[in-house]
Amino acid sequence: MILAEILAAIPHRPPFLLLDEIVDRGDQHIVCKKRFTGDEYFYSGHYPGFPLTPGVLLCEAALQAGAVLLSRHTPEGPGVVPVVARMSDARFKRMVRPGETIDIRVDLKERLADAFYLSAKVTCENQLVVRLDFACTMAPTMRAES
């Protein structure tokens, strides 16, 4: 599915948008892709001579996919945005290099009011990259004036 659907679902924008397309989506899961071209700003310093995709950005890609999934479970329009409340049990198994594409699967495990509990699995070339659990809640986008 096209990038416009991702842009409509979450507030992230380049250079911090870490999703290229939605491959599959249901009410309880989503599968997205992201290709790292090698032109991304972070490769020049992580690490010079041996560029690696930072693990925290691999997790962020999963969190963004989760936010797109949650857009189906929250009211449309301005006012709230999903934010991470907790991340646990992140386990890194494989490096991701420039030119590689990751597949991101996020499953909604449980919802309690405005708290969402999800699990993510990021793979590259059918090999596990990182697995993590996380929780999101809805936060207001507008601050109350004092």
OpenMM code with the backbone's topology and positions (N, CA, C; nanometers):
from openmm import Vec3, app, unit

residues = "MET ILE LEU ALA GLU ILE LEU ALA ALA ILE PRO HIS ARG PRO PRO PHE LEU LEU LEU ASP GLU ILE VAL ASP ARG GLY ASP GLN HIS ILE VAL CYS LYS LYS ARG PHE THR GLY ASP GLU TYR PHE TYR SER GLY HIS TYR PRO GLY PHE PRO LEU THR PRO GLY VAL LEU LEU CYS GLU ALA ALA LEU GLN ALA GLY ALA VAL LEU LEU SER ARG HIS THR PRO GLU GLY PRO GLY VAL VAL PRO VAL VAL ALA ARG MET SER ASP ALA ARG PHE LYS ARG MET VAL ARG PRO GLY GLU THR ILE ASP ILE ARG VAL ASP LEU LYS GLU ARG LEU ALA ASP ALA PHE TYR LEU SER ALA LYS VAL THR CYS GLU ASN GLN LEU VAL VAL ARG LEU ASP PHE ALA CYS THR MET ALA PRO THR MET ARG ALA GLU SER".split()
positions = [
    Vec3(0.0853, -0.1171, 0.0000),
    Vec3(0.0000, 0.0000, 0.0000),
    Vec3(0.0896, 0.1230, 0.0000),
    Vec3(0.0380, 0.2297, -0.0463),
    Vec3(0.1219, 0.3450, -0.0734),
    Vec3(0.1597, 0.4236, 0.0517),
    Vec3(0.2665, 0.4992, 0.0381),
    Vec3(0.3201, 0.5785, 0.1465),
    Vec3(0.2165, 0.6777, 0.2009),
    Vec3(0.1269, 0.7248, 0.1167),
    Vec3(0.0259, 0.8215, 0.1604),
    Vec3(-0.0581, 0.7669, 0.2762),
    Vec3(-0.0841, 0.6376, 0.2783),
    Vec3(-0.1613, 0.5776, 0.3879),
    Vec3(-0.0838, 0.5838, 0.5188),
    Vec3(0.0467, 0.5649, 0.5116),
    Vec3(0.1301, 0.5749, 0.6312),
    Vec3(0.1315, 0.7185, 0.6805),
    Vec3(0.1503, 0.8126, 0.5896),
    Vec3(0.1548, 0.9542, 0.6263),
    Vec3(0.0229, 1.0016, 0.6850),
    Vec3(-0.0875, 0.9438, 0.6407),
    Vec3(-0.2188, 0.9809, 0.6948),
    Vec3(-0.2411, 0.9217, 0.8345),
    Vec3(-0.1720, 0.8117, 0.8643),
    Vec3(-0.1967, 0.7404, 0.9899),
    Vec3(-0.1108, 0.7891, 1.1056),
    Vec3(0.0118, 0.8355, 1.0785),
    Vec3(0.1039, 0.8744, 1.1862),
    Vec3(0.1675, 1.0094, 1.1548),
    Vec3(0.2139, 1.0806, 1.2573),
    Vec3(0.2710, 1.2141, 1.2352),
    Vec3(0.4178, 1.2134, 1.1918),
    Vec3(0.4843, 1.0993, 1.1899),
    Vec3(0.6268, 1.0922, 1.1551),
    Vec3(0.6491, 1.1356, 1.0101),
    Vec3(0.7600, 1.2057, 0.9879),
    Vec3(0.7959, 1.2538, 0.8555),
    Vec3(0.9452, 1.2341, 0.8338),
    Vec3(0.9874, 1.2282, 0.7056),
    Vec3(1.1307, 1.2183, 0.6788),
    Vec3(1.2033, 1.3359, 0.7429),
    Vec3(1.3222, 1.3151, 0.7927),
    Vec3(1.4038, 1.1942, 0.7775),
    Vec3(1.3779, 1.0898, 0.8857),
    Vec3(1.2750, 1.1086, 0.9690),
    Vec3(1.2519, 1.0143, 1.0777),
    Vec3(1.1392, 0.9157, 1.0492),
    Vec3(1.0839, 0.9163, 0.9309),
    Vec3(0.9842, 0.8165, 0.8931),
    Vec3(1.0583, 0.6895, 0.8541),
    Vec3(1.0320, 0.5804, 0.9225),
    Vec3(1.1069, 0.4566, 0.9023),
    Vec3(1.0214, 0.3442, 0.8448),
    Vec3(0.9200, 0.3804, 0.7679),
    Vec3(0.8358, 0.2841, 0.6969),
    Vec3(0.8236, 0.3283, 0.5518),
    Vec3(0.8317, 0.2325, 0.4594),
    Vec3(0.8135, 0.2625, 0.3174),
    Vec3(0.6782, 0.2187, 0.2649),
    Vec3(0.6297, 0.1058, 0.3145),
    Vec3(0.5025, 0.0538, 0.2635),
    Vec3(0.4379, -0.0400, 0.3642),
    Vec3(0.3067, -0.0533, 0.3471),
    Vec3(0.2283, -0.1508, 0.4236),
    Vec3(0.2071, -0.2702, 0.3316),
    Vec3(0.2490, -0.3874, 0.3752),
    Vec3(0.2369, -0.5086, 0.2954),
    Vec3(0.1058, -0.5807, 0.3252),
    Vec3(0.0683, -0.5841, 0.4529),
    Vec3(-0.0530, -0.6539, 0.4961),
    Vec3(-0.1014, -0.5876, 0.6246),
    Vec3(-0.2337, -0.5826, 0.6418),
    Vec3(-0.2880, -0.5198, 0.7626),
    Vec3(-0.4246, -0.5784, 0.7933),
    Vec3(-0.4445, -0.6068, 0.9214),
    Vec3(-0.5741, -0.6495, 0.9715),
    Vec3(-0.6025, -0.5707, 1.0981),
    Vec3(-0.7072, -0.6046, 1.1689),
    Vec3(-0.7389, -0.5334, 1.2925),
    Vec3(-0.6386, -0.5620, 1.4034),
    Vec3(-0.5745, -0.6785, 1.3991),
    Vec3(-0.4850, -0.7190, 1.5077),
    Vec3(-0.3380, -0.7282, 1.4675),
    Vec3(-0.3049, -0.7004, 1.3412),
    Vec3(-0.1655, -0.7096, 1.2970),
    Vec3(-0.1386, -0.6146, 1.1808),
    Vec3(-0.0104, -0.5912, 1.1580),
    Vec3(0.0336, -0.5146, 1.0412),
    Vec3(0.1715, -0.5655, 1.0009),
    Vec3(0.1982, -0.5635, 0.8708),
    Vec3(0.3296, -0.5985, 0.8171),
    Vec3(0.3726, -0.4832, 0.7271),
    Vec3(0.4907, -0.4276, 0.7555),
    Vec3(0.5443, -0.3155, 0.6791),
    Vec3(0.6849, -0.3484, 0.6311),
    Vec3(0.7349, -0.2661, 0.5375),
    Vec3(0.8711, -0.2794, 0.4862),
    Vec3(0.9424, -0.1456, 0.4967),
    Vec3(1.0734, -0.1547, 0.5127),
    Vec3(1.1606, -0.0369, 0.5079),
    Vec3(1.2910, -0.0778, 0.4424),
    Vec3(1.3305, -0.0050, 0.3384),
    Vec3(1.4586, -0.0282, 0.2722),
    Vec3(1.5548, 0.0808, 0.3157),
    Vec3(1.6704, 0.0398, 0.3632),
    Vec3(1.7759, 0.1341, 0.3995),
    Vec3(1.8696, 0.1472, 0.2801),
    Vec3(1.8749, 0.2660, 0.2215),
    Vec3(1.9486, 0.2863, 0.0971),
    Vec3(2.0987, 0.3019, 0.1177),
    Vec3(2.1372, 0.3497, 0.2340),
    Vec3(2.2768, 0.3837, 0.2585),
    Vec3(2.2988, 0.5338, 0.2564),
    Vec3(2.1991, 0.6079, 0.2069),
    Vec3(2.2075, 0.7538, 0.2044),
    Vec3(2.1562, 0.8176, 0.3328),
    Vec3(2.1024, 0.7380, 0.4252),
    Vec3(2.0481, 0.7922, 0.5489),
    Vec3(2.1584, 0.8606, 0.6294),
    Vec3(2.1211, 0.9684, 0.6971),
    Vec3(2.2160, 1.0539, 0.7682),
    Vec3(2.2983, 0.9797, 0.8733),
    Vec3(2.2432, 0.8785, 0.9371),
    Vec3(2.3103, 0.8148, 1.0505),
    Vec3(2.4254, 0.7231, 1.0105),
    Vec3(2.4284, 0.6782, 0.8852),
    Vec3(2.5350, 0.5860, 0.8464),
    Vec3(2.6740, 0.6504, 0.8482),
    Vec3(2.6812, 0.7805, 0.8287),
    Vec3(2.8131, 0.8443, 0.8266),
    Vec3(2.8834, 0.8357, 0.9613),
    Vec3(2.8090, 0.8216, 1.0691),
    Vec3(2.8710, 0.8145, 1.2002),
    Vec3(2.8488, 0.6837, 1.2739),
    Vec3(2.7755, 0.5891, 1.2130),
    Vec3(2.7416, 0.4628, 1.2826),
    Vec3(2.7668, 0.3451, 1.1889),
    Vec3(2.8723, 0.2970, 1.1651),
    Vec3(3.0070, 0.3349, 1.2047),
    Vec3(3.0853, 0.3642, 1.0776),
    Vec3(3.1722, 0.4669, 1.0790),
    Vec3(3.2510, 0.4957, 0.9582),
    Vec3(3.3330, 0.3728, 0.9171),
    Vec3(3.3240, 0.3375, 0.7916),
    Vec3(3.3962, 0.2214, 0.7410),
    Vec3(3.3210, 0.0903, 0.7557),
    Vec3(3.2217, 0.0844, 0.8430),
    Vec3(3.1413, -0.0361, 0.8633),
    Vec3(3.0003, 0.0066, 0.9059),
    Vec3(2.9255, 0.0695, 0.8126),
    Vec3(2.7951, 0.1258, 0.8502),
    Vec3(2.6932, 0.0193, 0.8908),
    Vec3(2.6285, 0.0441, 1.0043),
    Vec3(2.5229, -0.0418, 1.0573),
    Vec3(2.3996, 0.0422, 1.0886),
    Vec3(2.2835, -0.0155, 1.0690),
    Vec3(2.1598, 0.0503, 1.1090),
    Vec3(2.1500, 0.0415, 1.2608),
    Vec3(2.1381, 0.1559, 1.3289),
    Vec3(2.1299, 0.1526, 1.4759),
    Vec3(2.0105, 0.0702, 1.5244),
    Vec3(2.0353, -0.0107, 1.6272),
    Vec3(1.9298, -0.0946, 1.6826),
    Vec3(1.8098, -0.0154, 1.7301),
    Vec3(1.8349, 0.1018, 1.7858),
    Vec3(1.7239, 0.1837, 1.8340),
    Vec3(1.6328, 0.2260, 1.7181),
    Vec3(1.6887, 0.2433, 1.5982),
    Vec3(1.6061, 0.2787, 1.4829),
    Vec3(1.5290, 0.1580, 1.4298),
    Vec3(1.5843, 0.0396, 1.4452),
    Vec3(1.5095, -0.0813, 1.4099),
    Vec3(1.3888, -0.0959, 1.5019),
    Vec3(1.4087, -0.0671, 1.6304),
    Vec3(1.2960, -0.0675, 1.7246),
    Vec3(1.1969, 0.0421, 1.6889),
    Vec3(1.2458, 0.1602, 1.6554),
    Vec3(1.1576, 0.2716, 1.6189),
    Vec3(1.0733, 0.2367, 1.4963),
    Vec3(1.1293, 0.1666, 1.3995),
    Vec3(1.0512, 0.1242, 1.2828),
    Vec3(0.9345, 0.0362, 1.3266),
    Vec3(0.9603, -0.0533, 1.4213),
    Vec3(0.8533, -0.1387, 1.4742),
    Vec3(0.7489, -0.0554, 1.5481),
    Vec3(0.7937, 0.0419, 1.6256),
    Vec3(0.7004, 0.1280, 1.6986),
    Vec3(0.6136, 0.2086, 1.6016),
    Vec3(0.6743, 0.2563, 1.4920),
    Vec3(0.5962, 0.3302, 1.3928),
    Vec3(0.4932, 0.2397, 1.3252),
    Vec3(0.5320, 0.1162, 1.2948),
    Vec3(0.4355, 0.0219, 1.2375),
    Vec3(0.3210, -0.0021, 1.3360),
    Vec3(0.3548, -0.0135, 1.4646),
    Vec3(0.2515, -0.0278, 1.5661),
    Vec3(0.1579, 0.0917, 1.5693),
    Vec3(0.2127, 0.2108, 1.5534),
    Vec3(0.1289, 0.3318, 1.5519),
    Vec3(0.0340, 0.3317, 1.4324),
    Vec3(0.0808, 0.2839, 1.3173),
    Vec3(-0.0082, 0.2735, 1.2009),
    Vec3(-0.1197, 0.1735, 1.2305),
    Vec3(-0.0852, 0.0610, 1.2906),
    Vec3(-0.1869, -0.0372, 1.3290),
    Vec3(-0.2887, 0.0247, 1.4242),
    Vec3(-0.2405, 0.0988, 1.5239),
    Vec3(-0.3309, 0.1574, 1.6232),
    Vec3(-0.4197, 0.2664, 1.5655),
    Vec3(-0.3823, 0.3224, 1.4508),
    Vec3(-0.4675, 0.4248, 1.3896),
    Vec3(-0.6060, 0.3691, 1.3570),
    Vec3(-0.6182, 0.2388, 1.3445),
    Vec3(-0.7491, 0.1749, 1.3228),
    Vec3(-0.8306, 0.1650, 1.4512),
    Vec3(-0.7658, 0.1822, 1.5646),
    Vec3(-0.8312, 0.1617, 1.6941),
    Vec3(-0.8541, 0.2919, 1.7699),
    Vec3(-0.8225, 0.4036, 1.7089),
    Vec3(-0.8355, 0.5323, 1.7768),
    Vec3(-0.9221, 0.6253, 1.6935),
    Vec3(-0.9798, 0.7272, 1.7554),
    Vec3(-1.0645, 0.8190, 1.6807),
    Vec3(-0.9843, 0.8962, 1.5767),
    Vec3(-1.0482, 0.9218, 1.4627),
    Vec3(-0.9821, 0.9985, 1.3581),
    Vec3(-0.9812, 1.1464, 1.3930),
    Vec3(-0.8875, 1.2176, 1.3318),
    Vec3(-0.8806, 1.3612, 1.3518),
    Vec3(-0.7743, 1.3990, 1.4519),
    Vec3(-0.7547, 1.5301, 1.4682),
    Vec3(-0.6506, 1.5760, 1.5600),
    Vec3(-0.6907, 1.5530, 1.7051),
    Vec3(-0.5925, 1.5591, 1.7906),
    Vec3(-0.6248, 1.5492, 1.9316),
    Vec3(-0.5431, 1.4488, 2.0080),
    Vec3(-0.5173, 1.3295, 1.9504),
    Vec3(-0.4384, 1.2289, 2.0198),
    Vec3(-0.3383, 1.1649, 1.9244),
    Vec3(-0.2306, 1.1174, 1.9835),
    Vec3(-0.1264, 1.0489, 1.9078),
    Vec3(-0.0757, 0.9333, 1.9939),
    Vec3(-0.0449, 0.8173, 1.9330),
    Vec3(0.0083, 0.7081, 2.0143),
    Vec3(0.1526, 0.7377, 2.0559),
    Vec3(0.1829, 0.7133, 2.1815),
    Vec3(0.3191, 0.7290, 2.2323),
    Vec3(0.3578, 0.6016, 2.3075),
    Vec3(0.4852, 0.5718, 2.3056),
    Vec3(0.5343, 0.4515, 2.3723),
    Vec3(0.5334, 0.4738, 2.5221),
    Vec3(0.4775, 0.3787, 2.5928),
    Vec3(0.4748, 0.3838, 2.7387),
    Vec3(0.5755, 0.2865, 2.7993),
    Vec3(0.6088, 0.1830, 2.7229),
    Vec3(0.7006, 0.0812, 2.7743),
    Vec3(0.7536, -0.0003, 2.6570),
    Vec3(0.8793, -0.0403, 2.6678),
    Vec3(0.9384, -0.1328, 2.5720),
    Vec3(1.0180, -0.2339, 2.6533),
    Vec3(1.0021, -0.3619, 2.6214),
    Vec3(1.0715, -0.4636, 2.7009),
    Vec3(1.1163, -0.5793, 2.6140),
    Vec3(1.2113, -0.6514, 2.6692),
    Vec3(1.2584, -0.7765, 2.6129),
    Vec3(1.3044, -0.7642, 2.4674),
    Vec3(1.3709, -0.6519, 2.4334),
    Vec3(1.4261, -0.6371, 2.2987),
    Vec3(1.5474, -0.7280, 2.2862),
    Vec3(1.5457, -0.8116, 2.1834),
    Vec3(1.6549, -0.9055, 2.1603),
    Vec3(1.7013, -0.8922, 2.0166),
    Vec3(1.8271, -0.8519, 2.0021),
    Vec3(1.8857, -0.8286, 1.8708),
    Vec3(1.9611, -0.9527, 1.8257),
    Vec3(1.9359, -0.9957, 1.7029),
    Vec3(1.9933, -1.1208, 1.6531),
    Vec3(2.0773, -1.1042, 1.5267),
    Vec3(2.0590, -0.9937, 1.4532),
    Vec3(2.1264, -0.9774, 1.3247),
    Vec3(2.1473, -0.8303, 1.2966),
    Vec3(2.2599, -0.7961, 1.2345),
    Vec3(2.2853, -0.6578, 1.1929),
    Vec3(2.2115, -0.6300, 1.0623),
    Vec3(2.1768, -0.5029, 1.0412),
    Vec3(2.1178, -0.4577, 0.9151),
    Vec3(2.2130, -0.3560, 0.8559),
    Vec3(2.2495, -0.3791, 0.7301),
    Vec3(2.3478, -0.2967, 0.6605),
    Vec3(2.2787, -0.2114, 0.5547),
    Vec3(2.3462, -0.1062, 0.5072),
    Vec3(2.2912, -0.0256, 0.3985),
    Vec3(2.2574, -0.1139, 0.2783),
    Vec3(2.1461, -0.0827, 0.2139),
    Vec3(2.1009, -0.1586, 0.0984),
    Vec3(2.0072, -0.2725, 0.1323),
    Vec3(1.9885, -0.3013, 0.2599),
    Vec3(1.9008, -0.4116, 0.2993),
    Vec3(1.7599, -0.3607, 0.3305),
    Vec3(1.6651, -0.4517, 0.3180),
    Vec3(1.5243, -0.4223, 0.3449),
    Vec3(1.4794, -0.5048, 0.4641),
    Vec3(1.4103, -0.4391, 0.5568),
    Vec3(1.3547, -0.5101, 0.6714),
    Vec3(1.2044, -0.5278, 0.6538),
    Vec3(1.1551, -0.6370, 0.7071),
    Vec3(1.0121, -0.6635, 0.7163),
    Vec3(0.9757, -0.6526, 0.8633),
    Vec3(0.8675, -0.5826, 0.8915),
    Vec3(0.8263, -0.5538, 1.0283),
    Vec3(0.6858, -0.6078, 1.0487),
    Vec3(0.6698, -0.6966, 1.1444),
    Vec3(0.5363, -0.7462, 1.1802),
    Vec3(0.5074, -0.7061, 1.3237),
    Vec3(0.3921, -0.6435, 1.3430),
    Vec3(0.3477, -0.6041, 1.4762),
    Vec3(0.2102, -0.6644, 1.4993),
    Vec3(0.1951, -0.7253, 1.6164),
    Vec3(0.0675, -0.7850, 1.6556),
    Vec3(0.0151, -0.7162, 1.7803),
    Vec3(-0.1132, -0.6811, 1.7773),
    Vec3(-0.1806, -0.6262, 1.8949),
    Vec3(-0.2225, -0.7428, 1.9826),
    Vec3(-0.1660, -0.7489, 2.1024),
    Vec3(-0.1926, -0.8600, 2.1936),
    Vec3(-0.3113, -0.8325, 2.2851),
    Vec3(-0.3236, -0.7067, 2.3316),
    Vec3(-0.4298, -0.6745, 2.4271),
    Vec3(-0.4530, -0.5242, 2.4279),
    Vec3(-0.5776, -0.4880, 2.4582),
    Vec3(-0.6122, -0.3476, 2.4788),
    Vec3(-0.6859, -0.3350, 2.6106),
    Vec3(-0.6399, -0.2407, 2.6927),
    Vec3(-0.7074, -0.2081, 2.8178),
    Vec3(-0.7316, -0.0581, 2.8167),
    Vec3(-0.8550, -0.0170, 2.7901),
    Vec3(-0.8916, 0.1252, 2.7757),
    Vec3(-0.8031, 0.1868, 2.6679),
    Vec3(-0.7228, 0.2870, 2.7028),
    Vec3(-0.6354, 0.3504, 2.6044),
    Vec3(-0.4923, 0.2994, 2.6110),
    Vec3(-0.4708, 0.1819, 2.6671),
    Vec3(-0.3390, 0.1184, 2.6698),
    Vec3(-0.3405, -0.0003, 2.5739),
    Vec3(-0.2405, -0.0062, 2.4891),
    Vec3(-0.2304, -0.1104, 2.3881),
    Vec3(-0.1002, -0.1872, 2.4105),
    Vec3(-0.1075, -0.3202, 2.4114),
    Vec3(0.0087, -0.4056, 2.4327),
    Vec3(0.0367, -0.4802, 2.3033),
    Vec3(0.1596, -0.4638, 2.2529),
    Vec3(0.1952, -0.5157, 2.1219),
    Vec3(0.3255, -0.5932, 2.1256),
    Vec3(0.3452, -0.6775, 2.0247),
    Vec3(0.4729, -0.7454, 2.0074),
    Vec3(0.5168, -0.7244, 1.8621),
    Vec3(0.6485, -0.7169, 1.8438),
    Vec3(0.7032, -0.6901, 1.7109),
    Vec3(0.8143, -0.7882, 1.6792),
    Vec3(0.8239, -0.8171, 1.5512),
    Vec3(0.9303, -0.9025, 1.4996),
    Vec3(0.9804, -0.8374, 1.3711),
    Vec3(1.1092, -0.8050, 1.3685),
    Vec3(1.1720, -0.7453, 1.2512),
    Vec3(1.2642, -0.8502, 1.1908),
    Vec3(1.2500, -0.8725, 1.0598),
    Vec3(1.3336, -0.9694, 0.9901),
    Vec3(1.4000, -0.9042, 0.8698),
    Vec3(1.5070, -0.9666, 0.8227),
    Vec3(1.5761, -0.9249, 0.7015),
    Vec3(1.6213, -1.0524, 0.6313),
    Vec3(1.5803, -1.0676, 0.5081),
    Vec3(1.6119, -1.1885, 0.4317),
    Vec3(1.5701, -1.3141, 0.5088),
    Vec3(1.4514, -1.3083, 0.5679),
    Vec3(1.3926, -1.4191, 0.6455),
    Vec3(1.4733, -1.4571, 0.7693),
    Vec3(1.5610, -1.3683, 0.8148),
    Vec3(1.6363, -1.3916, 0.9380),
    Vec3(1.5896, -1.2920, 1.0430),
    Vec3(1.5763, -1.3384, 1.1663),
    Vec3(1.5330, -1.2519, 1.2748),
    Vec3(1.6369, -1.1438, 1.3016),
    Vec3(1.5935, -1.0190, 1.3051),
    Vec3(1.6792, -0.9044, 1.3361),
    Vec3(1.6592, -0.8652, 1.4821),
    Vec3(1.5348, -0.8379, 1.5193),
    Vec3(1.5032, -0.8002, 1.6568),
    Vec3(1.3591, -0.8398, 1.6862),
    Vec3(1.3372, -0.8765, 1.8107),
    Vec3(1.2037, -0.9067, 1.8608),
    Vec3(1.1852, -0.8215, 1.9863),
    Vec3(1.0675, -0.7623, 2.0042),
    Vec3(1.0430, -0.6801, 2.1225),
    Vec3(0.8946, -0.6736, 2.1541),
    Vec3(0.8661, -0.6424, 2.2789),
    Vec3(0.7301, -0.6159, 2.3250),
    Vec3(0.7241, -0.4690, 2.3632),
    Vec3(0.6085, -0.4068, 2.3406),
    Vec3(0.5940, -0.2674, 2.3793),
    Vec3(0.4487, -0.2343, 2.4075),
    Vec3(0.4313, -0.1244, 2.4774),
    Vec3(0.2974, -0.0747, 2.5090),
    Vec3(0.2886, 0.0701, 2.4649),
    Vec3(0.1719, 0.1073, 2.4193),
    Vec3(0.1453, 0.2458, 2.3783),
    Vec3(0.0201, 0.2946, 2.4493),
    Vec3(0.0145, 0.4235, 2.4647),
    Vec3(-0.1057, 0.4880, 2.5144),
    Vec3(-0.1317, 0.6091, 2.4256),
    Vec3(-0.2466, 0.6670, 2.4398),
    Vec3(-0.2805, 0.7838, 2.3603),
    Vec3(-0.2514, 0.9101, 2.4406),
    Vec3(-0.1823, 1.0038, 2.3784),
    Vec3(-0.1478, 1.1299, 2.4430),
    Vec3(-0.2097, 1.2449, 2.3634),
    Vec3(-0.2546, 1.3479, 2.4326),
    Vec3(-0.3108, 1.4632, 2.3612),
    Vec3(-0.2008, 1.5362, 2.2842),
    Vec3(-0.2356, 1.5850, 2.1650),
    Vec3(-0.1391, 1.6590, 2.0853),
    Vec3(-0.1404, 1.8068, 2.1162),
    Vec3(-0.2435, 1.8526, 2.1827),
    Vec3(-0.2545, 1.9947, 2.2179),
    Vec3(-0.2305, 2.0110, 2.3672),
    Vec3(-0.1521, 2.1109, 2.4016),
    Vec3(-0.1289, 2.1398, 2.5446),
    Vec3(-0.2353, 2.2365, 2.5928),
    Vec3(-0.2795, 2.2122, 2.7134),
    Vec3(-0.3736, 2.3051, 2.7744),
    Vec3(-0.2988, 2.4326, 2.8112),
    Vec3(-0.3572, 2.5456, 2.7852),
    Vec3(-0.2913, 2.6731, 2.8195),
    Vec3(-0.3094, 2.7013, 2.9679),
    Vec3(-0.2007, 2.7500, 3.0316),
    Vec3(-0.2100, 2.7787, 3.1754),
    Vec3(-0.2412, 2.9238, 3.2006),
] * unit.nanometer
topology = app.Topology()
chain = topology.addChain("A")
for resn in residues:
    res = topology.addResidue(resn, chain)
    for name in ("N", "CA", "C"):
        topology.addAtom(name, app.Element.getBySymbol(name[0]), res)
